[in-house]
Structure formats: structure tokens, C-alpha cells
Amino acid sequence: MVQRVTIAPQGPEFSRFVMGYWRLMDWNMSARQLVSFIEEHLDLGVTTVDH
């Protein structure tokens, strides 16, 4: 599980790793593959994304 980082005493909290999805649609995945790909990151604890 990916560690969490608290930015300030009252939050927010981010995952230590950030997943970038900038060219996600260029990866030629089906809708189901995209959902599965994102769910895998969530399962690992990567909840911070950069679009």
C-alpha cells in the first residue's frame, strides 16, 4: 500500500505516488481496460492523479 502524505495539520492528504493520465486516451485501451487500469492504482493506494 502506498504511504499517505499530509500537506497541512488539517489536511489535505495525498498518496505518496501520483499517477499521470495526461495522454491516457492515446494508449488505445478499451473502456473496460481503462477502468481496470485505474482500479489497480486505487487498490494500490494511489489516489492522487495528474491529468
BELNORHU-V384382 format. One record per pair of residues at least 12 apart in sequence whose ideal C-beta (glycine too) atoms are under 10 Angstrom apart, sorted by the first residue. I is the first residue (numbers start at 0). J is the second residue. D is the distance in whole Angstrom. If there is no record, write none. Layout:
I_J_D / I_J_D
This chain:
0_14_9 / 0_42_9 / 0_43_7 / 0_44_4 / 0_45_10 / 1_13_10 / 1_14_5 / 1_15_5 / 1_16_5 / 1_17_10 / 1_40_9 / 1_43_6 / 1_44_4 / 1_45_5 / 1_46_8 / 1_47_9 / 2_14_8 / 2_15_4 / 2_16_9 / 2_44_8 / 3_15_7 / 3_44_8 / 3_46_8 / 3_47_9 / 4_16_10 / 4_47_9 / 11_47_9 / 12_46_9 / 12_47_9 / 13_45_10 / 13_46_7 / 13_47_4 / 14_40_9 / 14_41_10 / 14_43_9 / 14_44_6 / 14_45_5 / 14_46_5 / 14_47_5 / 14_48_9 / 15_44_9 / 15_45_9 / 15_47_8 / 16_40_9 / 16_43_8 / 16_44_8 / 16_45_5 / 16_46_9 / 16_47_7 / 17_45_8 / 17_46_9 / 17_47_5 / 17_48_7 / 17_49_5 / 18_36_9 / 18_37_8 / 18_39_10 / 18_40_5 / 18_41_10 / 18_43_9 / 18_45_5 / 18_46_9 / 18_47_7 / 18_48_5 / 18_49_7 / 18_50_10 / 19_48_7 / 19_49_5 / 19_50_8 / 20_33_9 / 20_36_9 / 20_37_8 / 20_40_9 / 20_48_6 / 20_49_7 / 20_50_5 / 21_48_10 / 21_49_7 / 21_50_6 / 23_36_8 / 23_37_9 / 23_48_10 / 23_50_8
